[in-house]
């Protein structure tokens, strides 16, 4: 084993996580569009990203050979990349398909702004945590978010144009505090406007849970859908948000949810 700078490992690890998800999204898009030739490039990219993320993981960095635990981590990475990417691609294609339908066929009633179907989350404690998160974000309640974000929380955002941004817990909370202070001086509100929130799926696996949802927000370029994969960890009796993966249309800015 050799000593490796933890900050360098964290940066490389996050980069290969994002690269793996993007490559997996290209794989799914190629499959759906029947462009098999592109799989020659993107499938190996998924496995390469998972292999690099595993070997640069803080728990395995410096290992001379792949161990059984590393192979398990590698397989989990590939599965996670594929699942997250499939969700993003499926929702994006579904939204694009809906736009191609004639206006007369769109008959579903509009949802009220800010209302989400939290009943999709079957676990009562997780449902409460998700509802608290959405409410706190939409009202810019920094104190509540400070409690909800796990100590190792990381916000990762990617955009269709290739933009990429990531924020640690401390970076995001600092930005929010500065935004609230600035908005207070101008007599406004720091929270980003939200028109709609839909939770598509939620599941928990013992001490870990995932929530997939779409939020329609105005980030300064008009209304656009943002697709989320929220990973939660249970700390004692409470759920804490550990990871937040976001796919959006425009280049990521330092904005909250």
N, C-alpha and C positions, 0 to 999 in steps of 0.2 A: 504494500500500500504506500502511496505517496500523498503528501499534503497538497491540496488544491484550494485556491482562494474561493471562499464560499460565495462571494458576490459574483464572481465570474461563472461559477457553476449555476447559480440562480438565473443569471441572464441567459446563459446557453440553454438551460433546461426549459425556460419559458419560450424561448425562440423556437426550439424544436417541437414543443407542444403545439404552438400556433402553426408551424409549417406542416405538421402532421395532419391537423384538422383541415387546412387549406388543400393539401394534396388529396386527402380522402374525399373532400367535396368535389374535386375535379374528377375523381374516379367515379363517384355516383352520377355526376352530370354526364360523363362519357357513356356510362351504361344506359342511362335514360334516353340519351340522344343517339344511341347506337353508333357511337364513334369509337369503335374498339381499338383503333390504331393508337389513340391517345393513352390507353391503358398501359402500353409498353413503357411510357415515361412515368406516369403518375403512381402506379401500383408500387414499383420499387421505391419511389419517393416516400410513400407511407411507411414502408418497412425500415427504410434508412432513417427516417425521423424518429421512429420508435426505438431503433437500436441506439442512435446517438443520445436520445433522451435518457434511456436506461443507463448507458455507460457514464453519462454526465450527471446522473442523479446523485444527490449528496450521500445517499446510503451506499452507493456502489462505486463512486468515483475512485479511480486508481486501482481497481481490481485487475489482476493479471489475466484472468479468464472469466468467461460467463459461468455463473453459478446457477443452481436450480431456481433460487429466488429471483435472479436477474431475468431468467427465461420467463418466469411467471409475470414479472413486471412488464417485460417486453410484450407479451401476449395481451396483457390488460391495456397497455397503451394502444395497440393496434385496434382492439375492440372499442375503446373509448373514442379514438379518432373517427372510426367508422360510424359509431352511433351518433355522435355530436354532428358530424358532417351530414349524415342522412337526414337528421331533423332539419338542419338549416336548408338543405337542398329541397326537401319535401315541402316545407312551408313556403319557400321562395317560388317554387314551381306552381304550387297551389294558388298563391296570390296572383301570379302571372296569368294562369288559366282563367281565374275569376274575372280578370280585367278584359279578357277577350269575349266574354259572354255579352249578348245584347242587353241593354239596360232593362228591357221588359222582363227578363228572366231573373233579375235580382230583386227578390221579394222579402228577404230576411230583414226584420226590424233592426234599427240601429241601437247600439248599446249606449247607455249613458256614460259621459266622460268619467274616467277614473274608476269605473266599476269593473271588477274582475270576478270570474267564476271560481272563487277560492274553494268552493265545495268539491272541486275535482281532487283536491288534496284530502285523502281519506284520514290520515293520521291527525288527530285533533291538535297535538302540540306543534306539529310541523305546519298545519294550516294556520294556526295562530301566528307563528313566526313569519310565514310568507305574507299574511295580511298586514302584520306590523311593519314589515319591510316596505311594502308598497305604500302604505300610509305615510311612513316616515320619509320616504324618498319624495313623494308628491307634496309634502308639506315642509320639506327641508328641515326635518328635526334631527339636528346633528347629534344630540345627546343619545337619542334612541339608536341611531345608526352606529354610534361608537360602541354600543352594547352588542348590537346584532352582528357586526363584522368580527369574524374570528381573528385571533392574534396573527395567523398566517394568511389572512385574506389577500387575494390578488384579483384585480379586475383586468381582463384581457379583452381588447376590442380589435376586430378586423373589419375592413370595408371592401366593397366590390371593386374599388379602384386600386386595391393593394395596400391601402393605408393600414397601419398597425400601431397600437398604443397599449401600454400596460401600466397599471398603477398599484402600488402597495397600499395597505390599510392606512398608513400614516400619510402618504401622498394624497390619497383621495379625501380623507377627512380634512387635511389642511386646505385643499382646494375648496371644499365645501364651506369651510369657515370663512375663507376669504371672499367667496361669492356671496354669502349671507351678509357679511359686513358691508360689502360694496352695495348690495341691493338696498340695505337699510338706509345708507346715506342718500341714495337716490329715491327713497320712498317706494321701492318696488319689492318684488319677491324673487328669491334666488332659484326656486324650483323650476325645472323645465316642464313646459306644458305637456300633459298627457291626454290624448283623446280617447284611447281605448286600450284595455288590457285583457288578453285571453290566455288562460292557462290550458295548455294542450295535454300535458301528462305530468304525473307526479308519482314517485315511487321511493320507498326507503329500503335500505339493506342493512338492518341492524342499527349501527351507529352512524351510517352515512345515508344521505338521501339526495335525489335529483329532482329538479322541477324545470320543465320546458314551457316557455311562454313567449307570446308576442306582445309588444307594446308599440302603439302608434304615437310618436312624439314629434315635436317640432324642435330641432336642434339648431335652427337658424336658417335652414334652407327649405322651409315648408314641411308639411307632414310627411313622415316616412315610417315604415315598419322597422322595428328593431327586434331581432330574434335572440332569445336568451336561453342559456343552459346554466342553471344555478345549482351548485354543489354544496350541500349542507353537511355539517358534522355535529354530532350530539355531544355536548359538554355537560356531563352530569345529567340534569333533567331538562336542559335548555338546548335548543337548536341554534347554531351559529353559522353564518354564511362564510364558507371557506374559499370558494372560487365563483367567479361570475364571468362567463364567456358570452360575448355579445357580437353579433354580426349585423352590420348596418350598411346603408346604401352609400352614404357620404363618408369622406375621410374622418376618422375619429377625432373628436376634440375632447378636452378635459371637461366632460359633463357627467352628471350623476344619473345613472339609470335612464 
